[in-house]
Every structure is written in structure tokens, then in C-alpha cells.
């Protein structure tokens, strides 16, 4: 475990450790954030007239 674990709680450390053990989770998280951002951006822009 890296030195960043010293300043974090055990739950936070386990959360980041799960990303190292399962890299597909990082891909799913990135796709989810991009999808949510796209829908929010699409809702805020006015429709073309």
C-alpha cells in the first residue's frame, strides 16, 4: 500500500484498492460520469431553432 493510505480512512483505502484489483470499475466510472455530464449538458442547452 502506498503512502497516501496514511491520511485516509480504511474505507477510502479499500475503495481505491478495489479499483486496482478491478480496473474495469474505473472504465465503468468514467463512462458513467461522461454519460451523466452529457445528459446534464444536453438538458441545459436550448434546442436548435
C-alpha positions as CSV (number, residue, x, y, z in Angstrom):
1,X,0.0,0.0,0.0
2,X,1.2,3.5,-0.9
3,X,1.9,6.4,1.5
4,X,-1.4,8.0,0.6
5,X,-3.1,5.4,2.8
6,X,-1.8,7.1,5.9
7,X,-4.1,10.2,5.6
8,X,-7.2,8.3,4.5
9,X,-9.7,6.1,6.3
10,X,-9.7,2.4,5.9
11,X,-12.9,2.6,3.9
12,X,-11.4,5.1,1.5
13,X,-8.3,2.9,1.1
14,X,-10.5,-0.1,0.4
15,X,-12.4,1.9,-2.2
16,X,-9.2,2.8,-4.1
17,X,-7.8,-0.7,-3.7
18,X,-10.9,-2.1,-5.4
19,X,-10.0,0.0,-8.5
20,X,-6.5,-1.5,-8.5
21,X,-7.9,-5.0,-8.3
22,X,-10.7,-4.5,-10.9
23,X,-9.6,-1.9,-13.5
24,X,-12.9,-2.4,-15.3
25,X,-14.5,-0.4,-12.4
26,X,-12.5,2.7,-13.4
27,X,-13.7,2.3,-17.0
28,X,-17.3,2.0,-15.9
29,X,-17.0,5.0,-13.6
30,X,-15.5,7.1,-16.4
31,X,-18.3,6.1,-18.8
32,X,-20.9,6.9,-16.1
33,X,-19.5,10.3,-15.4
34,X,-19.2,11.1,-19.1
35,X,-22.8,9.9,-19.7
36,X,-24.2,11.9,-16.8
37,X,-22.3,15.0,-17.9
38,X,-23.6,14.6,-21.5
39,X,-27.2,14.4,-20.3
40,X,-26.8,17.4,-18.0
41,X,-25.2,19.4,-20.8
42,X,-27.9,18.4,-23.2
43,X,-30.7,19.4,-20.9
44,X,-29.1,22.9,-20.3
45,X,-28.5,23.8,-23.9
46,X,-31.5,25.2,-25.8
47,X,-32.8,23.2,-28.7
48,X,-31.8,24.4,-32.2
49,X,-34.5,26.7,-33.7
